[in-house]
Amino acid sequence: MLIAETFYSLQGEGTLAGVPSVFIRTSGCNLRCTWCDTPYASWNPEGKQRTVASLVEEVQKHSAARHVVLTGGEPMIAKEIRALAAELKKLGYHLTIETAATVAPEGIACDLASLSPKLLNSAPDGKEHGAWRKKHEATRWQPEVVRAWLDAYDYQLKFVVAQPADVEELEGMLTSLHREIPRHKVLLMPEGTSVEQIRQRASWLDALCKARGYRYAHRLHLELYGNRRGT
């Protein structure tokens, strides 16, 4: 399967932020977010063809790591992702799958489903990317798929928030799932690819989280390494 990069770092987002993890980033995505911070795995997919065996061997080189993150792009559209997850699970690794939750899990090995449904703020420009905007809008929110993930795995719901109105939108999405979702499992992450952007949005997002009971989700990797690959 086409792999954009593999690297060993600290998890930068979500409930496992700070945990040393091996990241396997698949290349290719069924969405085109306007603020995508990994265009080399979505807008312009690049990478090398790798076998499941070679990826497992790569993970095992990091002897201290017990956590593996399958990410993208959209890892769930990678043809051999289920075989890779199964092999890593056999070896006892904790598996996080970072997905937009547009593809059903169908029993994939997973310890933490990191679900990131996309809001309206993700849509690409209609004039410049008309075809992709139409496809993106038709694909980005699949409540029946999200429910399949929620019902099968431990999960976190991670939303990229750019403005206060986004919180009203995501609350409507959560209601439509018809599931009892603890508020601490809903993570609100400020949109941005720089520390300055994140801190600016944090100035109001933290108050929203406190008022409504959601978890504020920082982006630790930007603080530690900046917006660059392999982190």
Backbone bond lengths (Angstrom), bond angles and torsions (degrees), N, CA, C in turn:
res aa  C-N    CA-C-N  psi(-1)  N-CA   C-N-CA  omega(-1)  CA-C   N-CA-C  phi
1 M - - - 1.462 - - 1.526 108.96 -
2 L 1.336 115.20 157.32 1.452 120.28 -176.55 1.533 109.26 -79.27
3 I 1.331 115.83 121.44 1.464 122.28 -177.41 1.520 109.31 -117.60
4 A 1.325 116.26 123.46 1.461 121.20 -179.40 1.521 111.80 -73.62
5 E 1.351 116.32 -40.35 1.458 120.04 -179.20 1.523 110.06 -170.65
6 T 1.305 115.10 156.73 1.463 123.08 168.55 1.518 106.66 -129.94
7 F 1.326 116.32 143.96 1.465 118.65 179.35 1.525 109.43 -162.48
8 Y 1.305 114.84 161.29 1.467 122.80 178.34 1.520 107.85 -112.03
9 S 1.321 116.12 123.14 1.456 119.93 -175.96 1.520 109.19 -154.92
10 L 1.323 115.48 -171.09 1.461 121.69 171.93 1.521 108.14 -95.09
11 Q 1.322 116.44 134.57 1.461 119.48 174.68 1.520 108.55 -57.56
12 G 1.339 116.00 128.65 1.458 119.59 -174.75 1.514 114.62 -98.19
13 E 1.339 117.68 -14.03 1.453 120.31 -173.28 1.519 111.60 -134.21
14 G 1.318 115.43 150.58 1.451 120.46 171.00 1.512 114.83 88.47
15 T 1.317 115.92 -167.76 1.458 121.99 -173.54 1.519 112.88 -70.50
16 L 1.329 117.96 -18.36 1.468 121.18 178.06 1.521 111.81 -102.78
17 A 1.313 118.19 21.13 1.460 121.48 178.88 1.528 110.04 -54.80
18 G 1.326 114.87 132.37 1.446 121.18 179.87 1.511 114.93 96.25
19 V 1.333 118.33 -10.90 1.459 122.03 -177.62 1.534 109.82 -81.56
20 P 1.341 118.58 126.51 1.467 120.33 176.33 1.529 110.07 -58.66
21 S 1.320 116.35 129.38 1.463 121.09 -173.51 1.525 110.48 -147.18
22 V 1.327 114.90 147.51 1.458 120.56 170.91 1.525 107.56 -92.93
23 F 1.313 116.19 127.28 1.457 121.95 -179.00 1.519 109.99 -104.12
24 I 1.325 115.76 132.88 1.455 122.47 172.15 1.517 106.18 -119.47
25 R 1.337 115.34 111.24 1.466 120.08 -176.93 1.527 109.72 -103.12
26 T 1.332 115.85 111.69 1.455 119.97 175.58 1.527 109.38 -75.99
27 S 1.320 115.42 156.29 1.463 120.73 -179.57 1.517 109.51 -110.10
28 G 1.319 115.52 131.20 1.457 121.79 -176.69 1.509 110.50 121.45
29 C 1.335 116.58 139.78 1.464 120.38 -177.60 1.518 109.16 -151.16
30 N 1.327 116.21 148.67 1.459 121.44 177.66 1.529 111.91 -95.75
31 L 1.343 116.93 5.08 1.456 123.09 174.95 1.529 109.17 -124.75
32 R 1.336 115.47 168.51 1.462 120.34 175.92 1.527 108.54 -141.41
33 C 1.334 116.02 80.37 1.464 120.78 -177.64 1.531 110.28 -70.32
34 T 1.319 114.88 136.34 1.462 119.21 -178.05 1.520 112.38 -63.61
35 W 1.348 116.80 -30.21 1.462 120.63 -178.63 1.521 112.74 -101.81
36 C 1.318 117.71 18.01 1.471 121.57 -176.73 1.527 111.49 -51.44
37 D 1.340 115.72 130.22 1.465 119.76 -179.96 1.527 112.59 -99.24
38 T 1.344 116.60 4.27 1.465 120.12 175.17 1.535 108.97 -131.45
39 P 1.331 118.17 61.92 1.466 120.69 -177.32 1.519 113.23 -61.57
40 Y 1.321 117.39 -23.81 1.459 121.26 178.80 1.532 112.10 -70.72
41 A 1.336 116.35 -8.12 1.461 120.48 176.24 1.523 111.89 -116.05
42 S 1.341 117.26 4.26 1.467 120.01 -178.83 1.523 111.60 -139.29
43 W 1.330 117.45 -76.06 1.455 120.41 -177.72 1.533 111.70 -59.24
44 N 1.305 115.86 -41.79 1.466 121.26 -179.42 1.527 108.51 -131.41
45 P 1.329 117.77 75.95 1.466 120.76 -173.64 1.526 111.63 -60.29
46 E 1.316 114.88 129.96 1.454 120.78 178.01 1.511 109.08 -139.12
47 G 1.312 116.23 170.44 1.455 119.57 178.21 1.507 111.89 142.41
48 K 1.330 114.90 -163.21 1.458 122.13 -179.44 1.521 109.46 -127.42
49 Q 1.331 115.34 148.51 1.453 120.05 174.17 1.525 108.92 -73.25
50 R 1.323 115.94 126.52 1.462 120.93 -178.54 1.526 109.32 -128.37
51 T 1.317 116.26 147.44 1.453 121.26 175.33 1.521 109.70 -88.81
52 V 1.321 115.97 160.64 1.458 120.67 175.74 1.517 110.04 -58.70
53 A 1.329 117.20 -43.72 1.466 121.16 -177.91 1.525 111.37 -60.78
54 S 1.327 117.50 -41.83 1.464 119.84 -178.64 1.521 111.79 -67.94
55 L 1.328 116.80 -33.35 1.461 120.60 178.94 1.522 111.05 -71.82
56 V 1.317 116.72 -40.49 1.467 120.15 176.03 1.524 110.07 -61.67
57 E 1.314 116.77 -42.27 1.469 120.70 177.90 1.524 110.95 -61.81
58 E 1.333 116.36 -39.09 1.465 121.33 178.56 1.530 110.29 -62.04
59 V 1.308 116.59 -44.32 1.461 120.62 179.43 1.523 110.69 -61.22
60 Q 1.313 117.40 -42.54 1.459 121.87 -175.43 1.528 113.16 -68.55
61 K 1.317 117.40 -14.62 1.467 120.26 177.02 1.530 111.31 -66.66
62 H 1.328 115.97 -22.75 1.471 120.69 -177.45 1.531 107.72 -98.82
63 S 1.302 115.23 85.95 1.465 121.21 -168.83 1.529 113.50 -63.98
64 A 1.338 117.82 -26.62 1.465 120.07 -178.46 1.520 112.88 -81.70
65 A 1.317 116.70 -14.80 1.466 120.24 -173.77 1.522 111.57 -82.70
66 R 1.325 116.05 133.82 1.465 121.56 173.29 1.524 111.14 -121.55
67 H 1.326 116.25 0.77 1.463 121.63 179.35 1.525 109.68 -118.00
68 V 1.321 115.36 135.84 1.462 122.25 175.98 1.519 108.33 -125.81
69 V 1.333 116.01 137.06 1.462 122.48 179.31 1.521 108.75 -115.57
70 L 1.313 117.14 120.87 1.458 122.75 173.53 1.518 106.97 -97.15
71 T 1.326 115.92 118.03 1.453 120.74 -171.94 1.515 109.70 -139.52
72 G 1.319 117.40 -173.61 1.455 120.36 -178.20 1.509 111.61 -155.82
73 G 1.360 117.50 -149.71 1.452 126.79 15.96 1.530 113.91 45.46
74 E 1.305 112.81 -155.86 1.462 120.99 174.75 1.528 107.69 -120.42
75 P 1.338 116.79 101.87 1.466 119.08 -175.44 1.518 114.22 -61.99
76 M 1.334 117.63 -26.50 1.462 119.58 -174.75 1.528 113.73 -72.38
77 I 1.335 118.26 -8.89 1.461 119.30 175.19 1.522 111.35 -97.04
78 A 1.331 118.29 -2.21 1.463 121.17 176.55 1.531 109.03 -72.37
79 K 1.320 117.08 130.97 1.459 121.35 -169.30 1.527 114.10 -60.49
80 E 1.303 118.35 -35.02 1.464 121.02 -175.11 1.526 112.83 -107.92
81 I 1.322 116.68 20.40 1.459 119.11 -175.32 1.525 111.73 -64.42
82 R 1.313 118.29 -35.90 1.464 120.40 -179.35 1.524 110.99 -69.31
83 A 1.328 116.83 -38.10 1.459 120.21 177.02 1.524 110.68 -65.90
84 L 1.324 117.00 -40.54 1.459 121.00 178.50 1.523 110.66 -64.08
85 A 1.321 116.97 -46.93 1.465 120.72 179.71 1.521 110.99 -60.26
86 A 1.322 116.92 -40.75 1.465 120.85 -178.66 1.526 110.99 -64.53
87 E 1.330 117.36 -41.25 1.464 120.80 -179.76 1.530 111.10 -66.88
88 L 1.312 116.99 -41.69 1.466 120.29 179.25 1.526 111.37 -66.80
89 K 1.321 116.12 -36.85 1.463 120.20 178.91 1.525 110.55 -66.05
90 K 1.319 116.85 -38.30 1.465 120.57 177.96 1.532 111.55 -59.18
91 L 1.319 116.01 -30.93 1.455 121.31 -178.29 1.526 112.39 -86.66
92 G 1.318 116.88 -0.46 1.458 120.84 173.23 1.508 115.78 89.99
93 Y 1.318 117.16 12.60 1.464 118.55 178.77 1.525 111.18 -77.09
94 H 1.332 115.53 148.87 1.461 121.48 170.95 1.525 106.47 -82.11
95 L 1.334 116.23 126.19 1.462 121.32 -175.46 1.523 111.72 -109.35
96 T 1.322 115.69 122.98 1.459 121.73 168.23 1.522 107.52 -106.02
97 I 1.320 116.27 132.59 1.457 120.74 173.56 1.515 107.94 -112.87
98 E 1.328 115.82 117.95 1.458 121.56 178.58 1.523 108.35 -95.85
99 T 1.325 116.00 111.77 1.458 121.25 -172.02 1.524 110.73 -141.56
100 A 1.329 115.72 152.28 1.464 120.83 174.13 1.513 111.90 -79.13
101 A 1.326 117.13 -0.66 1.472 123.10 177.21 1.513 112.30 60.61
102 T 1.328 115.73 44.52 1.459 121.19 174.16 1.527 111.17 -107.18
103 V 1.345 116.93 -6.18 1.456 123.14 179.91 1.523 108.29 -123.98
104 A 1.309 117.31 130.21 1.468 121.90 -177.14 1.529 111.17 -64.05
105 P 1.326 117.42 145.85 1.469 120.65 -176.89 1.519 113.78 -69.19
106 E 1.325 117.06 -37.63 1.465 121.88 179.18 1.527 112.47 50.26
107 G 1.335 115.61 43.25 1.448 120.65 172.41 1.512 116.45 80.59
108 I 1.308 119.21 11.44 1.460 120.92 -179.78 1.529 110.66 -58.99
109 A 1.329 116.59 142.88 1.462 120.96 176.38 1.528 108.89 -64.22
110 C 1.325 116.37 128.75 1.463 120.40 -175.86 1.526 109.05 -164.94
111 D 1.323 116.70 134.06 1.467 121.69 176.23 1.522 112.04 -99.66
112 L 1.346 116.17 -34.35 1.460 120.72 177.55 1.525 108.34 -137.06
113 A 1.314 115.81 115.73 1.460 121.26 174.90 1.523 107.78 -88.26
114 S 1.318 115.35 108.71 1.459 120.71 178.60 1.518 107.51 -94.86
115 L 1.324 115.48 96.50 1.454 122.52 -170.58 1.524 110.38 -96.44
116 S 1.315 116.07 126.12 1.459 120.09 -177.31 1.526 110.83 -128.40
117 P 1.345 116.76 73.24 1.475 119.17 176.20 1.524 109.67 -60.84
118 K 1.302 115.34 144.20 1.458 120.25 -174.97 1.527 111.94 -93.96
119 L 1.330 114.90 138.53 1.459 122.21 179.29 1.528 110.14 -90.88
120 L 1.324 115.95 176.87 1.463 121.04 177.63 1.517 112.15 -57.51
121 N 1.323 116.97 -29.54 1.467 120.02 -177.73 1.526 113.34 -65.90
122 S 1.330 116.83 -9.91 1.463 120.74 -177.59 1.526 113.09 -87.25
123 A 1.326 117.85 -14.95 1.461 121.16 -171.27 1.519 112.42 -63.35
124 P 1.339 117.86 134.71 1.464 120.21 177.30 1.521 111.29 -71.92
125 D 1.314 116.52 161.47 1.461 122.29 -179.23 1.527 110.94 -59.69
126 G 1.332 116.36 129.09 1.449 120.74 -175.91 1.516 113.85 -70.54
127 K 1.318 118.02 -32.60 1.462 120.73 -179.73 1.525 111.57 -72.53
128 E 1.318 115.76 -40.76 1.461 120.09 -176.70 1.519 112.66 -84.19
129 H 1.350 116.15 -32.41 1.469 120.61 -175.43 1.530 109.64 -133.48
130 G 1.332 116.37 57.64 1.453 120.66 -174.08 1.516 114.53 -57.25
131 A 1.332 116.75 -46.98 1.467 120.44 -178.13 1.516 110.92 -65.91
132 W 1.314 116.53 -42.20 1.456 119.47 -179.29 1.528 111.03 -69.83
133 R 1.322 117.29 -35.59 1.474 118.23 178.10 1.526 110.41 -61.48
134 K 1.326 117.00 -42.78 1.461 120.74 179.55 1.522 110.93 -62.32
135 K 1.323 116.66 -45.83 1.465 120.56 179.85 1.526 110.96 -66.41
136 H 1.320 116.08 -42.01 1.465 121.33 -179.61 1.523 110.36 -59.59
137 E 1.321 116.79 -48.26 1.459 121.14 -177.06 1.532 111.63 -66.16
138 A 1.326 116.51 -31.01 1.466 119.76 179.45 1.524 112.62 -78.23
139 T 1.334 116.24 -15.61 1.462 120.66 -171.57 1.520 114.25 -111.06
140 R 1.325 118.32 -30.41 1.463 121.93 -163.98 1.527 114.85 -62.93
141 W 1.331 118.46 -27.16 1.468 120.50 -176.80 1.515 109.42 -125.07
142 Q 1.327 115.46 109.15 1.455 123.00 -178.23 1.539 108.13 -124.93
143 P 1.338 117.96 83.25 1.464 120.02 -173.22 1.520 114.39 -57.95
144 E 1.333 118.14 -34.96 1.457 119.50 179.60 1.526 111.16 -67.29
145 V 1.311 116.69 -33.68 1.466 120.68 176.63 1.522 109.93 -70.83
146 V 1.317 117.01 -43.44 1.463 120.16 177.89 1.528 110.38 -58.32
147 R 1.324 117.10 -43.38 1.455 120.38 178.83 1.531 111.70 -60.67
148 A 1.320 117.06 -38.19 1.466 120.42 178.84 1.531 110.99 -61.50
149 W 1.313 116.95 -39.00 1.468 120.46 176.37 1.529 111.20 -68.78
150 L 1.325 116.52 -45.90 1.464 120.79 -178.10 1.518 111.92 -59.79
151 D 1.314 116.09 -37.66 1.459 120.89 -175.06 1.526 112.95 -78.13
152 A 1.328 117.37 -16.24 1.460 120.04 -172.45 1.532 114.86 -109.18
153 Y 1.330 118.43 -20.01 1.468 120.11 -170.45 1.529 112.17 -139.78
154 D 1.331 114.05 160.86 1.457 118.72 162.54 1.522 106.03 -64.54
155 Y 1.325 117.26 142.68 1.465 118.48 -171.17 1.519 111.65 -147.26
156 Q 1.321 113.57 163.58 1.454 122.12 164.39 1.526 106.31 -136.42
157 L 1.327 116.47 141.75 1.456 122.41 177.42 1.523 107.68 -105.92
158 K 1.308 116.12 115.52 1.466 121.45 -172.00 1.525 109.40 -117.21
159 F 1.321 116.26 117.02 1.463 121.59 -178.51 1.524 110.63 -111.70
160 V 1.324 116.07 136.35 1.467 121.87 175.37 1.526 107.65 -88.18
161 V 1.325 115.75 117.99 1.466 122.04 -173.43 1.526 109.90 -111.99
162 A 1.334 116.05 127.04 1.460 121.19 -179.60 1.521 112.88 -109.25
163 Q 1.347 116.85 -24.59 1.460 121.28 -177.90 1.529 108.60 -151.78
164 P 1.331 117.71 157.81 1.466 120.02 -177.06 1.524 113.80 -55.24
165 A 1.332 117.81 -33.44 1.472 120.17 -179.20 1.521 112.01 -62.83
166 D 1.323 117.23 -22.87 1.468 120.44 179.09 1.526 111.40 -61.58
167 V 1.324 116.74 -30.76 1.459 120.21 -178.12 1.529 110.26 -68.11
168 E 1.323 116.69 -38.29 1.464 119.47 175.68 1.525 110.39 -62.07
169 E 1.317 116.96 -41.23 1.466 121.04 179.78 1.520 111.02 -62.81
170 L 1.323 117.13 -48.17 1.464 119.50 -176.21 1.530 111.29 -67.90
171 E 1.319 117.17 -30.38 1.458 118.59 176.87 1.532 111.17 -66.31
172 G 1.332 116.68 -35.20 1.448 119.45 174.77 1.518 111.72 -65.48
173 M 1.315 116.44 -37.76 1.460 121.29 177.65 1.524 110.27 -64.71
174 L 1.315 116.84 -44.28 1.459 120.63 179.70 1.529 111.01 -61.86
175 T 1.321 116.80 -42.01 1.463 120.73 178.92 1.522 111.42 -60.16
176 S 1.340 115.95 -38.60 1.460 120.20 -176.85 1.524 112.98 -70.38
177 L 1.330 117.71 -11.81 1.463 120.81 179.02 1.527 112.30 -77.37
178 H 1.321 116.89 -21.47 1.472 121.61 179.62 1.535 111.37 55.87
179 R 1.315 115.41 46.35 1.454 122.55 176.80 1.529 108.89 -133.81
180 E 1.322 115.79 149.35 1.462 120.21 175.03 1.528 107.18 -82.25
181 I 1.315 116.60 103.28 1.462 121.70 -176.50 1.522 108.79 -109.72
182 P 1.338 117.63 113.16 1.466 119.70 177.73 1.524 110.69 -58.02
183 R 1.300 116.90 137.49 1.467 119.73 -174.70 1.529 112.25 -64.38
184 H 1.337 117.91 -27.47 1.460 118.07 -179.96 1.526 112.32 -72.19
185 K 1.346 116.45 -10.96 1.464 120.23 175.83 1.528 112.14 -89.23
186 V 1.322 116.90 -2.61 1.464 122.11 177.45 1.520 107.97 -102.66
187 L 1.329 116.05 114.05 1.452 122.46 -175.00 1.519 109.42 -107.38
188 L 1.321 116.11 128.17 1.455 121.59 178.30 1.521 108.95 -105.99
189 M 1.311 115.41 118.43 1.461 121.32 -174.79 1.525 109.92 -113.42
190 P 1.324 119.00 125.36 1.463 120.10 -179.30 1.522 111.34 -66.52
191 E 1.335 116.16 133.55 1.456 120.69 177.90 1.521 109.90 -70.63
192 G 1.319 115.77 137.13 1.462 120.45 177.98 1.511 111.76 157.30
193 T 1.316 115.82 154.12 1.461 121.39 178.87 1.522 111.95 -116.75
194 S 1.319 116.25 11.67 1.462 120.60 175.95 1.520 108.96 -136.48
195 V 1.313 115.83 157.20 1.458 120.90 178.05 1.527 110.26 -60.65
196 E 1.323 116.28 -37.79 1.459 120.33 -178.61 1.528 111.54 -63.72
197 Q 1.334 117.08 -44.14 1.469 120.38 178.66 1.518 111.37 -62.48
198 I 1.311 115.73 -43.38 1.457 120.29 -177.93 1.525 111.03 -65.41
199 R 1.306 116.52 -43.87 1.461 119.74 -179.48 1.520 111.38 -65.43
200 Q 1.334 116.99 -35.43 1.461 119.61 178.71 1.519 110.54 -63.19
201 R 1.329 116.54 -44.05 1.467 119.70 -179.84 1.527 111.25 -74.51
202 A 1.305 116.84 -29.70 1.460 119.54 177.78 1.524 111.69 -63.01
203 S 1.331 116.23 -22.86 1.460 120.28 -177.69 1.520 112.59 -63.42
204 W 1.344 117.84 -22.69 1.469 120.36 174.75 1.530 112.87 -118.23
205 L 1.338 116.64 -23.66 1.458 118.91 -177.82 1.529 111.78 -69.80
206 D 1.319 117.44 -33.28 1.462 119.17 179.37 1.529 110.96 -62.26
207 A 1.331 116.35 -38.79 1.471 120.07 179.43 1.526 110.88 -66.53
208 L 1.336 116.90 -38.66 1.458 120.34 177.36 1.526 111.09 -63.29
209 C 1.319 115.93 -41.62 1.465 119.44 179.17 1.523 110.75 -62.91
210 K 1.309 116.91 -43.85 1.468 120.47 179.45 1.524 111.47 -65.11
211 A 1.314 116.65 -37.73 1.466 120.22 -177.56 1.525 111.99 -71.31
212 R 1.335 116.93 -32.23 1.470 119.79 -172.75 1.521 113.80 -112.69
213 G 1.324 117.17 -3.71 1.455 119.74 173.40 1.512 115.64 87.35
214 Y 1.333 118.13 10.37 1.453 120.50 178.79 1.525 111.09 -84.97
215 R 1.306 115.63 164.26 1.459 120.66 179.98 1.526 109.71 -92.21
216 Y 1.313 116.48 128.38 1.463 120.74 174.17 1.521 108.02 -76.93
217 A 1.342 117.17 131.63 1.460 121.68 -177.89 1.516 109.86 -118.26
218 H 1.312 114.59 108.37 1.458 120.03 178.62 1.522 109.43 -79.67
219 R 1.313 117.59 174.93 1.465 122.55 177.21 1.525 107.67 -121.47
220 L 1.329 113.92 86.40 1.458 122.12 -172.09 1.527 112.48 -59.55
221 H 1.327 117.29 -36.73 1.459 119.94 -176.70 1.529 112.12 -63.90
222 L 1.340 117.55 -30.99 1.463 119.06 176.39 1.517 111.12 -68.80
223 E 1.324 116.55 -38.71 1.462 120.22 176.74 1.529 111.42 -63.34
224 L 1.332 116.26 -41.21 1.464 120.28 -174.07 1.523 113.42 -82.69
225 Y 1.345 116.34 -39.53 1.465 119.40 -168.62 1.528 114.82 -124.58
226 G 1.341 117.91 -13.36 1.451 120.20 -173.24 1.515 110.71 81.86
227 N 1.320 116.11 -179.71 1.462 122.15 -177.95 1.527 109.87 -85.72
228 R 1.322 115.45 83.37 1.472 119.21 179.08 1.515 110.21 -144.98
229 R 1.312 114.60 160.61 1.456 120.37 -176.50 1.522 111.34 -70.52
230 G 1.340 114.54 161.27 1.460 119.85 175.83 1.501 114.79 73.30
231 T 1.345 116.43 22.73 1.463 119.04 -179.79 1.530 111.08 -129.21
